[in-house]
Amino acid sequence: MWSCAALLLCTAACSAHRDALERGHSYYEDNRFEQALAVWRELERDEARLRPYERSRYAYLRGMTDYRLGFRDDARHWLGLAKAVEQMHPGGISPEWMERLDAALDDLDREIFGLAAREGDVIQSIDAAPQAPARGAEQPSP
């Protein structure tokens, strides 16, 4: 009887972790980074209970959320962790995400080591939003 109750509690907890991971991912995809970070911080308490593929996804999304919010040190920590978990247990991070992860880590390294950005950096395509001209600024002629 007790083992059935324990199994039900474990199943409910696992489901709650997956739901939180999906909810945070949804916030991240909708550029609602503050809400995503709130989910990640809540989920951090139970990170050890995540399966390896979930842990790599969590660490990637947490790191990219921190990166986009400007929390560079936290981003470096979580992205490095995501890369390490993914190397040990492949399959949690898609090749596209891995490319972004590597580009973000390269960007963070350039900042630390004072290196200039390279032409065609992947990270620029996910970070740089089109900028509207400043009010009253001259428009270039076509």
C-alpha positions in Angstrom: 0.0 0.0 0.0 2.7 2.5 1.0 4.8 1.7 -2.1 1.8 2.5 -4.3 1.3 5.9 -2.5 5.1 6.6 -2.9 4.9 5.8 -6.6 1.9 8.0 -7.1 3.7 10.9 -5.3 6.8 10.4 -7.4 4.8 10.3 -10.6 3.0 13.5 -9.6 6.3 15.2 -8.8 7.9 14.2 -12.1 4.8 15.4 -13.9 5.0 18.8 -12.0 8.7 19.1 -13.0 7.9 18.4 -16.7 5.0 20.9 -16.6 7.3 23.6 -15.0 9.9 22.9 -17.7 7.4 23.3 -20.4 5.8 26.4 -18.9 9.2 28.0 -18.5 10.1 27.1 -22.1 6.9 28.6 -23.3 7.7 31.9 -21.5 11.2 31.8 -22.9 9.9 31.3 -26.5 7.4 34.2 -26.0 10.3 36.5 -24.8 8.8 36.7 -21.3 12.2 36.2 -19.8 11.3 37.5 -16.3 8.5 34.9 -16.0 10.7 32.2 -17.4 13.4 33.1 -14.8 10.8 32.9 -12.0 10.0 29.3 -13.2 13.7 28.4 -13.5 14.4 29.6 -10.0 11.5 27.6 -8.6 12.6 24.5 -10.5 16.2 24.9 -9.3 15.2 23.4 -5.9 14.2 20.1 -7.7 16.9 20.2 -10.4 18.5 17.0 -9.0 15.3 15.1 -9.7 15.2 15.9 -13.4 16.3 13.3 -15.8 19.6 14.0 -17.6 17.9 15.2 -20.8 15.6 17.4 -18.8 18.5 18.7 -16.8 20.4 19.7 -20.0 17.3 21.4 -21.4 16.7 23.2 -18.0 20.3 24.4 -17.8 20.3 25.6 -21.5 17.0 27.5 -21.1 18.0 28.9 -17.7 21.4 30.0 -19.1 19.9 31.6 -22.3 17.3 33.3 -20.1 20.0 34.8 -17.9 22.0 35.7 -21.0 19.1 37.6 -22.5 18.4 39.4 -19.2 22.1 40.4 -19.0 23.0 38.2 -16.0 26.3 37.2 -17.7 27.9 35.3 -14.9 24.8 33.2 -14.2 24.5 32.6 -18.0 28.1 31.3 -18.2 27.4 28.9 -15.2 24.2 27.5 -16.6 25.3 27.3 -20.2 28.5 25.6 -19.2 26.5 23.1 -17.1 24.1 22.5 -20.0 27.1 21.7 -22.3 28.6 19.3 -19.8 25.4 17.4 -19.1 24.7 17.2 -22.9 28.2 15.8 -23.5 27.7 13.2 -20.8 24.0 12.4 -21.8 23.4 13.4 -25.4 19.9 14.1 -26.7 18.4 16.9 -24.5 19.6 19.8 -26.6 18.9 20.1 -30.4 21.8 20.9 -32.8 20.3 24.4 -33.2 20.3 25.0 -29.5 23.8 23.6 -29.2 24.9 26.1 -31.9 23.3 29.0 -29.9 24.8 27.7 -26.7 28.3 27.6 -28.2 27.8 31.1 -29.7 26.7 32.5 -26.4 29.6 30.9 -24.5 32.0 32.3 -27.2 30.4 35.8 -26.7 30.9 35.5 -22.9 34.5 34.4 -23.5 35.1 37.4 -25.8 33.9 39.7 -23.1 36.1 38.1 -20.4 39.2 38.1 -22.7 38.5 41.4 -24.4 38.2 39.9 -27.9 36.3 41.6 -30.8 33.1 40.0 -32.2 33.6 38.0 -35.4 31.7 38.7 -38.6 28.6 36.5 -39.0 28.4 35.5 -35.3 25.3 33.3 -34.7 24.7 35.0 -31.4 24.2 38.3 -33.2 21.3 36.9 -35.0 19.5 35.9 -31.8 20.5 39.0 -29.8 20.3 42.0 -32.1 16.8 43.2 -32.7 16.2 45.6 -35.6 16.7 49.1 -34.3 14.3 51.8 -35.3 15.9 55.1 -36.2 16.0 57.7 -33.4 13.3 60.3 -33.6 14.4 63.2 -35.7 17.4 61.3 -37.1 18.0 61.6 -40.8 16.9 58.7 -42.9 19.4 57.5 -45.5 18.3 58.1 -49.1 17.5 54.9 -51.1 
